[in-house]
Amino acid sequence: MAFKELIKAIATELVDRPEDVVVTEIATDNNSLIELRVAKSDIGKVIGKDGRTAQSMRTILAALSAKVGRRAHLDIVD
């Protein structure tokens, strides 16, 4: 699905260690849970100041999921 690839592309551009970016998708009937894992040193870059970067990724994901007709949620796992 496009959710996983979208989040991976965004996160890879944000971090210093793109080889450590791991995105998994847990899909059910109408829902998708996207889990993003990055290196410990890059967690701040993915979350951003006051969580703005993470919220921006969630907004983009919500727009895509509305277009596709599914619900998607992004979890940043450390």
Backbone bond lengths (Angstrom), bond angles and torsions (degrees), N, CA, C in turn:
res aa  C-N    CA-C-N  psi(-1)  N-CA   C-N-CA  omega(-1)  CA-C   N-CA-C  phi
1 M - - - 1.445 - - 1.529 109.28 -
2 A 1.283 116.92 158.51 1.462 122.28 -174.68 1.522 113.22 -73.58
3 F 1.346 117.96 -19.89 1.467 120.57 -179.06 1.521 111.13 -58.82
4 K 1.297 115.21 -49.53 1.464 121.69 -176.46 1.536 111.06 -61.38
5 E 1.315 116.42 -46.36 1.460 120.58 -178.46 1.523 111.85 -66.57
6 L 1.326 117.03 -36.98 1.462 121.25 178.99 1.522 111.28 -62.88
7 I 1.316 117.05 -50.05 1.463 121.02 -178.78 1.528 110.60 -64.73
8 K 1.333 117.09 -39.52 1.464 120.28 179.01 1.527 110.54 -63.53
9 A 1.318 117.63 -41.50 1.467 121.03 -179.77 1.522 111.23 -64.69
10 I 1.310 117.21 -42.68 1.469 120.50 179.81 1.522 110.46 -66.33
11 A 1.325 116.98 -48.81 1.466 121.11 -176.95 1.522 112.00 -64.18
12 T 1.312 117.28 -37.91 1.462 121.18 -179.19 1.524 111.15 -61.51
13 E 1.313 116.72 -35.81 1.466 120.49 179.67 1.525 112.91 -75.88
14 L 1.325 117.61 -22.15 1.459 121.18 -176.89 1.522 114.25 -85.22
15 V 1.319 117.94 -29.83 1.462 121.79 -168.85 1.524 112.69 -94.85
16 D 1.343 115.36 164.06 1.460 121.57 175.89 1.530 111.68 -84.24
17 R 1.342 116.53 -26.17 1.463 120.97 -178.45 1.531 109.33 -118.71
18 P 1.342 117.69 78.45 1.465 120.96 -176.62 1.526 113.42 -64.43
19 E 1.324 117.35 -21.35 1.469 119.61 179.27 1.525 112.03 -70.09
20 D 1.323 117.54 -17.19 1.466 121.50 -179.72 1.527 113.53 -93.75
21 V 1.328 117.42 1.67 1.466 120.65 179.33 1.528 108.85 -76.85
22 V 1.332 115.44 122.86 1.467 121.57 177.85 1.523 107.75 -127.88
23 V 1.328 115.88 125.12 1.455 121.62 179.34 1.517 107.90 -121.73
24 T 1.332 116.14 125.74 1.455 120.91 176.25 1.515 108.72 -120.12
25 E 1.322 114.95 148.70 1.462 120.55 179.66 1.516 108.89 -123.05
26 I 1.320 115.23 127.64 1.458 121.95 175.61 1.522 105.83 -111.41
27 A 1.320 115.77 108.74 1.459 120.76 -173.94 1.524 110.87 -106.86
28 T 1.333 115.03 137.88 1.459 121.96 170.86 1.530 106.59 -118.95
29 D 1.317 117.04 -160.60 1.461 120.00 -175.31 1.526 113.00 -55.23
30 N 1.312 117.60 -62.40 1.469 121.10 -178.16 1.511 113.01 -118.16
31 N 1.311 117.74 8.49 1.464 121.27 -176.08 1.522 110.98 -124.81
32 S 1.306 115.18 150.77 1.462 121.66 173.14 1.518 108.39 -135.20
33 L 1.309 115.93 132.12 1.455 122.28 173.80 1.518 107.07 -107.46
34 I 1.315 116.49 119.09 1.454 122.36 179.85 1.521 107.43 -103.67
35 E 1.326 116.57 122.00 1.460 121.73 178.09 1.525 108.77 -108.22
36 L 1.317 115.73 126.61 1.459 122.55 -179.37 1.514 109.16 -111.90
37 R 1.320 116.15 125.79 1.462 122.30 176.47 1.528 108.04 -122.57
38 V 1.331 115.05 132.92 1.464 121.58 176.92 1.522 107.80 -133.51
39 A 1.332 115.84 172.34 1.460 120.73 177.34 1.526 109.27 -63.44
40 K 1.324 116.13 149.91 1.472 121.35 -179.60 1.526 111.86 -53.93
41 S 1.315 116.62 -37.80 1.468 120.34 -178.19 1.531 112.60 -71.53
42 D 1.328 117.53 -16.34 1.461 121.20 -177.60 1.519 113.83 -103.95
43 I 1.309 118.89 -1.18 1.460 121.49 -175.61 1.531 111.55 -60.87
44 G 1.326 117.07 -36.74 1.463 120.79 179.10 1.519 112.73 -66.94
45 K 1.317 116.61 -32.68 1.463 120.21 179.39 1.518 111.63 -70.47
46 V 1.319 116.61 -32.87 1.463 120.82 -179.90 1.528 110.65 -78.16
47 I 1.323 116.74 -35.57 1.462 119.83 179.79 1.528 110.28 -78.77
48 G 1.319 117.67 -42.63 1.455 121.38 178.15 1.518 112.74 82.13
49 K 1.308 115.50 172.49 1.461 121.68 -179.28 1.525 108.93 -68.74
50 D 1.324 115.49 124.65 1.470 122.95 -177.38 1.526 112.80 57.06
51 G 1.330 117.67 23.26 1.464 121.29 177.42 1.516 114.33 76.83
52 R 1.313 117.36 15.53 1.467 120.70 -175.89 1.523 113.00 -66.93
53 T 1.317 117.87 -40.21 1.459 120.51 -179.07 1.523 110.16 -67.18
54 A 1.319 116.91 -44.21 1.462 120.53 178.13 1.526 110.66 -62.47
55 Q 1.319 116.94 -41.21 1.461 120.26 179.02 1.526 111.38 -65.86
56 S 1.306 117.05 -36.20 1.466 120.66 176.89 1.523 111.38 -64.58
57 M 1.334 116.46 -42.00 1.470 119.62 177.08 1.526 110.32 -63.64
58 R 1.317 117.07 -39.16 1.470 120.74 178.29 1.529 111.45 -65.64
59 T 1.321 116.98 -36.94 1.464 121.13 178.28 1.524 110.85 -65.41
60 I 1.319 117.10 -45.39 1.464 121.24 177.52 1.525 110.19 -61.81
61 L 1.322 116.29 -42.67 1.461 121.14 178.83 1.532 111.06 -63.27
62 A 1.311 117.01 -39.96 1.468 121.04 178.67 1.524 111.07 -64.73
63 A 1.330 116.95 -39.78 1.463 120.40 178.73 1.524 111.09 -64.39
64 L 1.317 116.68 -42.87 1.462 120.55 178.36 1.521 111.06 -66.29
65 S 1.320 116.78 -42.68 1.465 119.29 -178.16 1.530 110.88 -67.09
66 A 1.320 118.68 -34.00 1.467 120.92 176.69 1.518 110.55 -66.12
67 K 1.310 116.42 -37.79 1.461 120.94 179.37 1.524 111.26 -66.55
68 V 1.327 116.39 -36.99 1.461 121.69 -178.65 1.532 111.44 -82.76
69 G 1.323 116.66 -21.31 1.456 120.19 -179.60 1.511 114.06 89.41
70 R 1.310 116.97 24.40 1.458 122.96 178.01 1.529 108.72 -125.98
71 R 1.306 116.59 169.02 1.467 121.27 174.23 1.511 107.76 -107.50
72 A 1.308 116.06 142.51 1.462 120.87 179.61 1.518 108.84 -137.89
73 H 1.328 115.14 143.47 1.463 122.02 179.32 1.518 108.08 -132.72
74 L 1.331 116.23 136.34 1.462 122.11 -179.73 1.517 109.81 -105.61
75 D 1.324 116.24 125.61 1.461 122.85 172.52 1.519 108.49 -115.38
76 I 1.323 116.50 130.49 1.450 121.51 174.79 1.519 106.51 -99.70
77 V 1.321 115.24 113.09 1.454 122.07 -174.15 1.513 109.70 -100.77
78 D 1.345 116.04 133.64 1.472 118.98 177.80 1.492 111.09 -111.00
